[in-house]
Amino acid sequence: MTRSHDAPFHHEEVPLTWILACASLTGVVLNIRKNRACWPLWVGTNSTWAAVDFAAGLPAQGCLMLVYTGMAVWGWVAWRPSA
């Protein structure tokens, strides 16, 4: 049986993960609606997820989130309004 202090997340961090999950899903909805606000939202959520993953000892997942962060920056720039 796992003791609470052995868990990768402490109880204080659980609300953060729920907030990140909801914000990430909001980004998906914004993207479906072709709303450019999805990109900065994903930059924030993906970079924060990366920090959470690295802190939890999940380096591969953390690196994936950093790649997603870079792709979100790319999307944000690519979806710039035309001049």
Residue frames as a rotation matrix with the C-alpha (Angstrom) as fourth column:
MET 1
0.583 0.813 0.000 0.00
0.813 -0.583 0.000 0.00
0.000 0.000 -1.000 0.00
THR 2
-0.279 -0.667 0.691 1.26
0.653 -0.659 -0.373 3.47
0.704 0.347 0.620 -0.88
ARG 3
-0.096 0.179 -0.979 1.54
0.870 -0.463 -0.170 6.06
-0.483 -0.868 -0.111 1.84
SER 4
0.829 0.557 0.052 0.34
0.516 -0.724 -0.459 9.57
-0.218 0.408 -0.887 1.00
HIS 5
0.566 -0.655 -0.500 3.84
-0.428 -0.752 0.501 11.08
-0.704 -0.069 -0.706 1.23
ASP 6
-0.394 -0.696 0.601 5.09
0.208 0.569 0.795 8.55
-0.895 0.438 -0.080 -1.36
ALA 7
0.510 0.667 0.542 2.65
0.711 0.028 -0.703 9.75
-0.484 0.744 -0.460 -4.00
PRO 8
-0.342 -0.725 0.598 4.17
0.933 -0.336 0.127 11.81
0.109 0.602 0.791 -6.83
PHE 9
-0.329 0.296 0.897 1.80
0.081 -0.937 0.340 14.73
0.941 0.185 0.284 -6.11
HIS 10
-0.918 0.084 -0.388 1.05
0.382 -0.074 -0.921 16.26
-0.106 -0.994 0.036 -2.77
HIS 11
-0.072 0.997 -0.022 -2.53
0.957 0.063 -0.282 17.23
-0.279 -0.041 -0.959 -2.00
GLU 12
0.057 0.062 -0.996 -1.69
0.100 -0.993 -0.056 20.92
-0.993 -0.096 -0.063 -2.56
GLU 13
-0.781 -0.480 -0.401 -0.78
-0.338 -0.215 0.916 20.19
-0.526 0.851 0.005 -6.20
VAL 14
-0.588 0.586 0.557 -3.95
0.695 0.719 -0.023 18.33
-0.414 0.374 -0.830 -7.13
PRO 15
0.457 0.786 -0.415 -6.06
0.379 -0.595 -0.709 21.49
-0.804 0.167 -0.570 -7.74
LEU 16
-0.123 -0.583 -0.803 -3.31
-0.602 -0.599 0.527 22.74
-0.789 0.549 -0.277 -10.08
THR 17
-0.926 -0.258 0.277 -3.55
0.030 0.680 0.733 19.62
-0.378 0.686 -0.622 -12.23
TRP 18
-0.120 0.956 0.266 -7.35
0.858 0.235 -0.457 19.96
-0.499 0.173 -0.849 -12.46
ILE 19
0.448 0.212 -0.868 -7.02
-0.067 -0.961 -0.269 23.63
-0.891 0.179 -0.416 -13.40
LEU 20
-0.525 -0.733 -0.432 -4.45
-0.555 -0.090 0.827 22.71
-0.645 0.674 -0.360 -16.07
ALA 21
-0.767 0.295 0.570 -6.67
0.510 0.819 0.262 19.94
-0.390 0.492 -0.779 -17.43
CYS 22
0.303 0.946 -0.119 -9.67
0.706 -0.306 -0.639 22.28
-0.640 0.109 -0.760 -17.69
ALA 23
0.288 -0.272 -0.918 -7.57
-0.401 -0.905 0.142 25.03
-0.870 0.327 -0.370 -19.28
SER 24
-0.792 -0.606 0.072 -6.12
-0.231 0.407 0.884 22.55
-0.565 0.684 -0.462 -21.80
LEU 25
-0.417 0.736 0.533 -9.61
0.828 0.550 -0.111 21.40
-0.375 0.395 -0.839 -22.78
THR 26
0.515 0.542 -0.664 -10.65
0.253 -0.836 -0.487 25.03
-0.819 0.083 -0.568 -23.14
GLY 27
-0.302 -0.732 -0.611 -7.74
-0.534 -0.402 0.744 25.42
-0.790 0.551 -0.269 -25.56
VAL 28
-0.836 0.058 0.546 -9.09
0.396 0.753 0.525 22.52
-0.381 0.655 -0.652 -27.64
VAL 29
0.188 0.980 0.058 -12.54
0.834 -0.129 -0.536 24.14
-0.518 0.149 -0.842 -27.80
LEU 30
0.392 -0.112 -0.913 -10.99
-0.211 -0.977 0.030 27.47
-0.895 0.181 -0.406 -28.81
ASN 31
-0.698 -0.708 -0.109 -8.98
-0.321 0.173 0.931 25.70
-0.641 0.685 -0.348 -31.51
ILE 32
-0.507 0.609 0.610 -12.08
0.774 0.633 0.011 23.95
-0.379 0.478 -0.792 -32.87
ARG 33
0.590 0.773 -0.233 -13.72
0.633 -0.622 -0.462 27.37
-0.502 0.125 -0.856 -33.08
LYS 34
0.177 -0.656 0.734 -10.61
0.879 -0.231 -0.417 28.71
0.443 0.719 0.536 -34.84
ASN 35
0.972 0.124 0.198 -10.02
0.006 -0.860 0.510 31.21
0.233 -0.495 -0.837 -32.05
ARG 36
0.268 -0.960 0.081 -6.40
-0.011 -0.087 -0.996 32.38
0.963 0.266 -0.034 -31.88
ALA 37
0.274 -0.119 0.955 -6.59
-0.904 -0.370 0.213 32.60
0.328 -0.921 -0.208 -28.07
CYS 38
0.992 0.086 -0.092 -5.99
-0.058 0.960 0.273 28.83
0.112 -0.265 0.958 -27.94
TRP 39
0.432 -0.897 -0.096 -2.27
0.342 0.261 -0.903 29.30
0.835 0.357 0.419 -28.61
PRO 40
-0.311 -0.599 0.738 -1.25
-0.543 -0.525 -0.655 31.46
0.780 -0.605 -0.162 -25.64
LEU 41
0.538 0.547 0.641 -3.46
-0.842 0.329 0.427 29.30
0.023 -0.770 0.638 -23.44
TRP 42
0.958 -0.196 -0.209 -1.57
0.161 0.972 -0.173 26.22
0.237 0.132 0.962 -24.62
VAL 43
0.048 -0.971 0.234 1.79
-0.041 -0.236 -0.971 27.93
0.998 0.037 -0.051 -24.16
GLY 44
-0.162 -0.054 0.985 0.86
-0.904 -0.393 -0.170 28.48
0.396 -0.918 0.015 -20.52
THR 45
0.720 0.516 0.464 -0.70
-0.670 0.691 0.272 25.09
-0.180 -0.507 0.843 -19.85
ASN 46
0.847 -0.413 -0.335 1.93
0.157 0.796 -0.585 23.03
0.508 0.442 0.739 -21.68
SER 47
-0.122 -0.944 0.307 4.86
-0.208 -0.278 -0.938 24.80
0.970 -0.178 -0.163 -20.01
THR 48
-0.047 0.168 0.985 3.22
-0.992 -0.124 -0.026 24.39
0.118 -0.978 0.173 -16.60
TRP 49
0.935 0.353 0.029 2.49
-0.354 0.935 0.036 20.72
-0.015 -0.044 0.999 -17.32
ALA 50
0.423 -0.858 -0.291 6.18
0.060 0.347 -0.936 20.33
0.904 0.378 0.198 -18.20
ALA 51
-0.365 -0.550 0.751 7.18
-0.686 -0.386 -0.617 21.70
0.629 -0.740 -0.236 -14.79
VAL 52
0.385 0.598 0.703 4.68
-0.902 0.404 0.151 19.40
-0.193 -0.692 0.695 -13.05
ASP 53
0.945 -0.011 -0.328 5.95
-0.122 0.916 -0.382 16.40
0.305 0.401 0.864 -15.01
PHE 54
0.036 -0.998 -0.046 9.62
-0.101 0.042 -0.994 17.11
0.994 0.040 -0.099 -14.29
ALA 55
-0.311 -0.102 0.945 8.82
-0.901 -0.285 -0.328 17.61
0.303 -0.953 -0.004 -10.60
ALA 56
0.619 0.631 0.469 6.97
-0.731 0.681 0.048 14.27
-0.289 -0.372 0.882 -10.59
GLY 57
-0.257 -0.816 0.518 10.00
-0.428 0.577 0.695 12.49
-0.866 -0.043 -0.498 -12.04
LEU 58
0.449 0.464 0.763 8.52
0.525 0.554 -0.646 12.08
-0.723 0.691 0.005 -15.54
PRO 59
-0.308 -0.683 -0.663 11.24
-0.088 -0.673 0.734 13.52
-0.947 0.284 0.147 -17.79
ALA 60
-0.842 0.019 0.539 9.93
0.519 0.302 0.800 12.05
-0.147 0.953 -0.264 -21.07
GLN 61
0.186 0.978 0.098 6.47
0.981 -0.189 0.029 13.52
0.047 0.091 -0.995 -20.45
GLY 62
0.388 -0.121 -0.914 8.05
0.341 -0.902 0.264 16.83
-0.857 -0.413 -0.309 -19.42
CYS 63
-0.707 -0.692 -0.148 10.09
0.062 -0.269 0.961 16.95
-0.705 0.670 0.233 -22.64
LEU 64
-0.518 0.614 0.596 6.95
0.848 0.280 0.450 16.16
0.110 0.738 -0.665 -24.67
MET 65
0.521 0.743 -0.420 5.16
0.797 -0.600 -0.072 19.09
-0.306 -0.297 -0.904 -23.01
LEU 66
-0.050 -0.615 -0.787 8.11
0.048 -0.788 0.613 21.36
-0.998 -0.007 0.069 -23.88
VAL 67
-0.891 -0.185 0.414 7.82
0.390 0.152 0.908 20.26
-0.231 0.971 -0.063 -27.52
TYR 68
-0.013 0.973 0.229 4.09
0.989 -0.021 0.146 21.01
0.147 0.228 -0.962 -27.37
THR 69
0.384 0.079 -0.920 4.91
0.463 -0.878 0.118 24.43
-0.799 -0.472 -0.374 -25.93
GLY 70
-0.625 -0.703 -0.341 7.19
-0.012 -0.427 0.904 25.15
-0.781 0.569 0.259 -28.87
MET 71
-0.740 0.422 0.524 4.51
0.662 0.320 0.678 23.97
0.119 0.848 -0.516 -31.30
ALA 72
0.327 0.877 -0.353 1.98
0.913 -0.389 -0.120 26.25
-0.242 -0.283 -0.928 -29.61
VAL 73
-0.014 -0.419 -0.908 4.32
0.059 -0.907 0.418 29.22
-0.998 -0.048 0.037 -30.11
TRP 74
-0.920 -0.339 0.195 4.66
0.167 0.111 0.980 28.18
-0.354 0.934 -0.045 -33.76
GLY 75
-0.307 0.898 0.316 0.88
0.941 0.236 0.244 27.96
0.145 0.372 -0.917 -34.16
TRP 76
0.348 0.408 -0.844 0.41
0.631 -0.768 -0.111 31.34
-0.694 -0.494 -0.524 -32.48
VAL 77
-0.416 -0.602 -0.682 2.84
-0.170 -0.685 0.708 32.96
-0.893 0.411 0.183 -34.92
ALA 78
-0.937 0.036 0.348 1.42
0.333 0.399 0.855 31.08
-0.108 0.916 -0.385 -37.94
TRP 79
-0.063 0.994 0.085 -2.14
0.993 0.055 0.102 32.18
0.097 0.091 -0.991 -37.08
ARG 80
-0.645 -0.226 -0.730 -1.13
0.365 -0.930 -0.035 35.84
-0.672 -0.289 0.682 -37.03
PRO 81
0.545 0.834 -0.090 -3.69
0.350 -0.323 -0.879 38.07
-0.762 0.448 -0.468 -38.70
SER 82
-0.041 -0.542 0.839 -2.61
0.999 -0.003 0.047 38.96
-0.023 0.840 0.542 -42.26
ALA 83
-0.498 -0.255 -0.829 -1.52
0.361 -0.930 0.069 42.50
-0.788 -0.265 0.555 -42.85
